[in-house]
Amino acid sequence: MKRIRTMLLPLALLCALLLSSCQDGAFVSTSSGAATLDQIPAYSGEPYVTVNDNEPFFTEEEFTTESFETYSELDDLGRCGTAYANVGQDLMPTQERESISSVTPSGWENVEYDGQYLYNRCHLIGFQLTGENANERNLITGTRYMNVDGMLPFENMVADYVKETGNHVLYRVTPVFEGENLVAGGVLMEAESVEDSGDGVCFCVYVYNVQPGITIDYANGYSARDGEDLPEESAAPDTPAETTYILNTSSHKFHLPTCSSVADMKESNKQTYTGSREALLEEGYTPCGVCKP
């Protein structure tokens, strides 16, 4: 049975971690337990950059073969802090992921560009590692690019290693906020396998919270296409009323109930869903090209 324990990372250690110099700059801690970044290379086309020669900042005393997970309290601005875990097989989910659309992380001003929403509700510690669903202390406003191209490959690496070996991976993700910005500029991801002293998994990377072609105002989450003016007020639409769709659980497409494709759908693959379109997109469903819901 998985156990959540009190955050044991002392403030002094966090400050040391975040003040440690690296080739590209230095981290500076904040009272919230989140972090700001003094200097880090500007995004130049790669989703992440290595920090501290790709060596995590864990101390010898932190390594244990006991699984745990812990999440910082939200700060006064509603922002997440560090999420910290020792990932073992006993923490991993045994059921399908539930909806996380009930959580509205700081800076959540989501809009569509070319049929896809800009933001995801990004798990700091991925669902496949600790099975956390709608935990507001583990979800930040992150771009699809950061979530899929930046964080997911590292999450997959850890998950595959733990499943294959039965070993543990010490894992920490710190959202990096500048000043009072509501949207993190990126996340610092650290991981090291325990039983083999990092031979299996070892990384320390900063993942950029960017979306190619889109300019983001990190103070509030507003956005615009590159070259266009950022909105002075939220461009996000009002929360839409719940709508009924028909899901094809095999093809992962969703349809309007009146769509001609619904009649051809196998009953075993048909599911009625009432909720938001945005939530369906986040769950990996795509709109039907016929009825265009």
C-alpha positions in Angstrom: 0.0 0.0 0.0 1.4 3.4 -1.0 2.2 5.9 1.8 2.3 9.7 1.6 4.7 11.1 4.2 5.4 14.6 5.4 7.9 16.6 3.2 11.3 15.9 4.7 13.4 18.1 2.5 14.6 20.8 4.9 14.5 24.4 3.8 18.2 24.7 4.1 18.7 21.8 1.7 16.2 23.2 -0.7 18.0 26.5 -0.7 21.3 24.7 -1.2 19.7 22.8 -4.1 18.3 25.8 -5.7 21.3 28.0 -5.1 23.8 25.4 -6.5 25.6 26.9 -9.4 25.5 25.2 -12.8 27.2 26.0 -16.0 24.1 27.8 -17.3 23.2 29.8 -14.2 21.8 29.5 -10.6 18.5 28.6 -9.0 17.1 30.9 -6.4 14.6 29.6 -3.8 11.3 31.3 -2.8 9.4 31.1 0.4 6.7 29.0 -1.4 9.1 26.1 -2.0 8.8 26.8 -5.7 11.8 28.3 -7.5 12.8 31.1 -9.8 15.6 30.8 -12.3 18.3 33.4 -12.3 20.0 32.4 -15.6 19.2 29.5 -17.9 19.7 29.5 -21.7 16.7 30.8 -23.6 14.7 28.2 -25.4 16.4 27.5 -28.7 14.4 24.6 -30.2 15.1 21.8 -27.8 12.4 21.0 -25.1 14.9 20.7 -22.3 18.5 21.5 -21.2 20.7 19.5 -18.8 21.6 21.1 -15.4 24.5 20.4 -13.1 26.2 18.1 -15.7 23.0 16.1 -15.6 23.6 15.1 -12.0 20.6 15.5 -9.6 21.0 17.4 -6.3 20.0 14.5 -3.9 22.1 14.0 -0.8 23.3 10.6 0.4 20.8 10.7 3.3 17.8 10.9 1.0 18.3 7.5 -0.6 16.0 4.8 0.7 14.4 1.6 -0.5 11.1 2.6 1.1 8.5 4.1 -1.4 7.0 7.5 -0.6 5.4 10.5 -2.2 4.9 14.0 -1.0 3.5 17.2 -2.5 4.0 20.8 -1.4 1.1 23.0 -0.2 -0.1 25.6 -2.7 1.4 29.0 -2.0 -0.6 32.3 -1.5 -1.0 32.6 -5.3 -2.3 29.0 -5.7 0.9 27.8 -7.2 2.4 24.3 -6.8 5.7 23.7 -5.2 8.1 20.7 -5.3 6.7 17.2 -5.7 9.0 14.5 -4.4 8.8 10.7 -4.4 10.7 7.5 -4.2 9.0 5.6 -7.0 8.5 1.9 -6.6 6.1 -0.6 -8.1 3.8 -0.3 -5.0 3.1 3.4 -5.9 2.2 2.8 -9.5 -1.5 2.8 -10.6 -3.5 -0.3 -10.9 -6.6 1.4 -12.4 -7.2 3.6 -15.4 -6.6 7.4 -14.9 -9.6 9.4 -13.8 -10.7 12.8 -15.0 -8.5 15.7 -13.7 -10.7 18.4 -15.3 -12.0 19.5 -11.9 -8.6 21.1 -11.1 -7.9 24.6 -12.3 -4.2 25.3 -11.8 -2.7 28.8 -11.5 -2.6 30.7 -14.8 -5.2 28.4 -16.5 -6.2 30.6 -19.5 -6.6 27.9 -22.1 -7.4 28.6 -25.7 -7.3 26.6 -28.9 -4.8 27.0 -31.7 -5.4 25.0 -34.9 -7.9 22.7 -33.2 -5.7 21.9 -30.2 -5.7 23.5 -26.7 -2.5 25.2 -25.7 -2.4 23.9 -22.2 -2.5 20.6 -20.4 -3.0 20.0 -16.7 0.5 18.7 -16.3 1.3 16.3 -13.5 4.5 17.2 -11.8 4.9 13.5 -10.9 3.3 11.6 -13.8 0.2 9.5 -13.2 2.0 6.4 -14.4 4.5 6.8 -11.5 2.3 7.4 -8.5 -1.3 7.1 -9.7 -2.3 10.6 -8.6 -5.4 11.9 -10.3 -7.0 15.3 -9.5 -4.5 16.3 -6.9 -4.2 20.1 -7.1 -0.8 20.1 -5.5 0.5 17.9 -8.4 -1.0 19.7 -11.4 0.3 22.9 -13.1 -0.5 24.8 -16.2 1.8 23.4 -18.9 2.0 23.5 -22.6 1.3 20.4 -24.7 4.9 20.7 -25.9 6.3 20.7 -22.3 4.1 17.8 -21.3 4.6 15.5 -24.3 8.0 16.4 -25.8 9.7 17.5 -22.6 8.5 15.6 -19.5 6.9 12.4 -20.9 10.1 10.8 -22.2 11.7 11.1 -18.7 8.6 9.8 -17.0 8.5 6.9 -19.4 12.2 6.2 -18.7 11.5 6.0 -14.9 8.3 3.9 -15.3 10.0 1.4 -17.6 13.0 1.0 -15.3 10.9 0.5 -12.2 8.6 -2.0 -13.9 11.5 -4.0 -15.4 13.7 -4.1 -12.3 11.5 -3.7 -9.3 13.9 -1.1 -8.0 13.2 2.4 -6.8 13.9 5.8 -8.3 14.3 8.9 -6.2 12.3 11.5 -8.2 11.8 15.3 -7.7 10.1 17.9 -9.9 10.2 21.6 -9.0 8.1 24.1 -10.9 10.1 27.2 -11.7 8.2 30.5 -11.3 9.6 34.0 -11.9 8.4 36.5 -9.3 4.7 36.3 -9.0 4.0 34.7 -12.4 1.1 32.3 -12.3 2.5 30.1 -15.0 5.9 28.3 -14.5 8.6 29.1 -17.0 9.6 25.4 -16.8 10.3 22.5 -14.4 13.4 21.1 -12.9 13.3 17.3 -13.1 15.7 15.2 -11.0 15.9 11.4 -10.8 18.3 8.7 -9.7 17.8 5.0 -9.3 18.4 3.8 -5.8 19.5 0.2 -5.7 22.1 0.6 -8.4 23.3 4.1 -7.5 22.1 5.7 -10.6 23.4 3.2 -13.1 19.8 2.6 -14.4 18.4 6.1 -14.2 20.1 9.4 -13.6 19.2 12.8 -14.9 18.8 16.5 -13.9 17.1 18.6 -16.6 15.2 21.9 -16.9 12.2 21.5 -19.2 10.9 24.6 -20.9 7.2 25.5 -20.6 6.9 26.8 -24.1 4.8 26.1 -27.2 6.5 26.7 -30.6 4.7 29.4 -32.5 2.9 30.8 -29.5 3.9 33.6 -27.2 2.9 33.2 -23.5 2.4 35.8 -20.9 3.7 33.9 -17.8 2.3 36.5 -15.4 -1.3 35.5 -16.2 -1.4 32.6 -18.7 -2.7 34.7 -21.6 -1.3 33.8 -25.1 -1.2 34.8 -28.7 0.4 33.6 -31.9 4.0 34.8 -32.5 3.9 38.3 -33.9 0.4 39.1 -32.6 -0.4 41.2 -29.6 -1.0 39.5 -26.3 -4.6 40.2 -25.0 -5.0 42.7 -22.2 -7.8 40.6 -20.8 -8.3 36.8 -20.9 -8.9 35.4 -24.3 -10.1 32.2 -22.8 -13.8 31.5 -23.3 -16.2 31.1 -20.4 -16.3 27.6 -19.1 -18.6 25.8 -21.5 -21.8 24.1 -20.5 -21.6 20.4 -20.4 -22.3 18.7 -23.7 -23.3 15.1 -24.5 -21.0 13.3 -26.9 -20.8 9.7 -28.2 -17.3 8.2 -27.6 -15.8 5.4 -29.7 -13.6 3.8 -27.1 -11.7 1.8 -29.8 -10.8 4.7 -32.2 -10.7 7.3 -29.4 -12.9 9.7 -31.4 -15.9 11.6 -30.1 -19.0 12.4 -32.0 -22.2 14.4 -31.7 -25.1 12.2 -31.0 -26.6 13.0 -34.4 -23.5 12.0 -36.3 -24.0 9.5 -39.0 -21.0 7.6 -37.8 -22.6 6.7 -34.5 -25.0 4.3 -36.3 -22.1 2.3 -37.7 -20.3 2.1 -34.4 -20.1 -1.3 -32.6 -22.2 -1.2 -29.4 -19.2 -2.6 -27.5 -17.2 0.5 -28.4 -19.9 3.0 -27.9 -20.0 5.2 -24.7 -22.2 8.2 -23.9 -20.3 11.1 -22.3 -21.5 14.3 -20.8 -18.9 16.9 -20.0 -16.6 19.4 -21.6 -14.9 19.1 -25.0 -11.7 20.3 -23.4 -11.7 17.4 -20.9 -12.1 14.9 -23.8 -9.2 16.3 -25.7 -7.1 16.1 -22.5 -8.0 12.5 -22.1 -6.6 11.8 -25.6 -9.9 11.7 -27.6 -10.0 13.5 -31.0 -13.0 15.1 -32.7 -14.8 13.3 -35.5 -14.0 14.7 -38.9 -17.6 14.3 -40.1 -19.7 16.0 -37.5 -16.8 18.2 -36.2 -18.0 18.5 -32.6 
